[in-house]
Amino acid sequence: MKTFDPIPENQNKAEEPLTEYGVYSYADYLTWEFDEMVEIIKGKIFKSAAAAPRRIHQKISGNVFNKLHNYLNGKPCDVYDAPFDVRLPAKSKRNEDIFTVVQPDICVICNKSKLDEFGCIGAPDLIVEILSPGNNKKDLQNKYEVYEESGVKEYWIIQPYELTLLIYTLNDGKYIPSKLFTVGDVVTSTCIQGFQLDLEEVFTDLD
């Protein structure tokens, strides 16, 4: 998440773009200062609908992150939670040629050559997004498309108010949806061998 800082007069920082209808790259993104989360999907700016995620969103995110973090401790994969920039280049990895930069709620990267000081460049193995009021279309349509095209092996979508989890698994370049999981189910991952997630524990103590 990019946060606003007073910009010294001699610092070459851009003002917030006047329009959200241009085509922007990661090079543009690096010059901006926003007071809310900003992502670029295929060159288009997407802002967070709220200043901060709601409490239930954060509680679920923490539950899932902790399970992944504990399981992956000592293993070759790394797990990160937002704010964490994931750049998804279509062709060139030059900043000027990258038109999708997202901040997934949680992501797992097993190929550490994709990690640098700025985050991840290339598709994570697993991405978890937790829906919030106002961002459903972004996660269910726009991000679905770029994650599929970029080769994210698994895309997990959690609906916090319905207490459900849907897993999209990449198969021959196309996502195949799972059944809709809910409290009482234990889910597994095809790309993180041996990992199990008990949804009873994910959706506990949300009130």
N, C-alpha and C positions, 0 to 999 in steps of 0.2 A: 504494500500500500504506500503510495507516495504521499508525503505530508508536506504542508506548506511551511516554508522557511522564509523569513525576510531576505530579499535578494539584494546583495550589495550592488551599488550603482555600476561598478566596473565589471560585474559578472554578467556574462552573456547568456542569460536565461530568458526563455520565451514566456510570454503571457499565455494564459489559457487560450486555446484556439477559439476563435469567434464562431466557428461552425463545426458541427459534427458530421458534415456531409462531404468532407474532402477525403483524400486517400493518404493515410499516414503510415510511416514506417517506424521501426524500432529506433532509428536515428532521430526521428522527431520526438519520440517518446522520452528519450534521454534528456531532452531539453526542457521538458515540462515540469511544472510544480503545481500539483493539485492538492486539495484538502480532503479528497476522497479517493477510493480505489478506482483506478482507470485501467482498462484492458483495450487492446486493439485486436479485432478479429477481421481478417482479410482487409485490412486497411481502414476499417471503420472504428470509431471510438465508442466504447461502452463504459458508462459510469455506473458506480454502485448506486442502487436506489435509496440507500440509507447511509448515514454517516458511519455506522458501525453495525456489524451483524447482531441479531437479537440473541438474547441469553441462551435460549434453547439451541439455537444454531451452534453457539460456541461450546455448550455442554456436550453436544453430540460429536462435534469435531474433536474435542479433547479426548472423549472416550475412544473414538476410532484411532486417532493418532497414537495414543498411549499403547493400544493393543499392537499396532504395527511397529512402533518404536521398540517395545519390549521384545517382540518376536524377532526383529531384524538385528538386534544387538549382537555383534560379532559375526554377522553374515555380510555378504558382499553388497547387498542393496542398501540404499539410504532412503529415508523418508523425510519429507519436508512439509510444513504447513504454511499457509498464507500469513504474511505477505512473502511471496517467493516467485520471481519472474521465470516463466517458462516460455522460451522463444521457439516458435515452430516454423522454421524456414521451408518454403516450398522448393527452392532451388539453391541459390547462393546463401552462404552464411554471413555475408556482409550486412552490417547494420542497416544500410540503405535498402537492402533487398528483402528484409524480413518484415512481413506485414501482419503477423499474428503474434501477440505477446499476451499471455494470460496468467492469472494468478489462481490456480486451483486451490480449493480448500486444503486438500492433501494430495501429495503425489509421491510415488515411489520410483526411484531411478536405480537400475541395476548395472547400467553401463556408465562407469564413473568418468569415462572420457567425455561424456556430455555435460559434465559439471565444470563451471568456471566461477570466477569471483562474482559474476553478475547473476548466477542462478543456473538454469539448465538450458542448453540449446539442443533441440531435438526432442523426440517424443519420449516422455516417461513411460515406464512399463504399465503403471496403474495410476489412474486419477480418480479421486473421490470429490464429488461436488454435492454440497448440501443446499437444497433449494431454499431461497428466501423470498418473501413477498416482493414481487416486482422483477425478479430475475429469471423466472421460469422459462420464458422463451429463449433467453440467451443460453441457458444451460441445456435445455431440451432440444433446441434446434441449431443455433449457431455454433455452440461448442461441440455438440454431437458431430457436426459435419467436419470441423477442423480436426477433431481428435481421431475420427475415422480415417480421414485423408492423410493425416500425419503418421498413423501407425501406432497409436496408443493401444496397447494390447487389451486392457480392460478399463472400462469407464463405469464407475459406480455412481448412481444417483440416489441420494437419500432425501425422502420427503419427511421432514421432522414432525409435521403436525398430523400426518397420517401414519407415522411410525412404519414406513416401508423402505425397502431397498430394492432397486432394480440394477442388474448387472448386464452391461453390454460387453460381449467378448468378441474380439476381432477374429474373423475366419475368412481367409482368402480375400482380405481387403474390405470386408463388409462386417458390420456389427450384427451379432445374433443376440437377441434379448433373452434373459432368463425369465423364469416365473417371477412373480412379485413376492419378495420375502417380507416377513414381518416378525413381530415378537413371538418367540418360541422356535424360530428357525436358527440354524447354525450354517453360515455360508462359508464357502471355501474359494480360493483363488486358483486359477489355472496358471498364472504367471509367477506367483509366489508360492512355491511348493511347500505344503505342510501347514500353511497359515489357515486358521479357522477363526471366524468372528461370530460370537454368540450375540444375537440381536437383543436378547433379554438384557444383556449387560450394556449394550449401546444405548438403549432407550430407557434406562433406569433413572429414577429420581429426577425427572424433568419438571415436575411441578414446583 
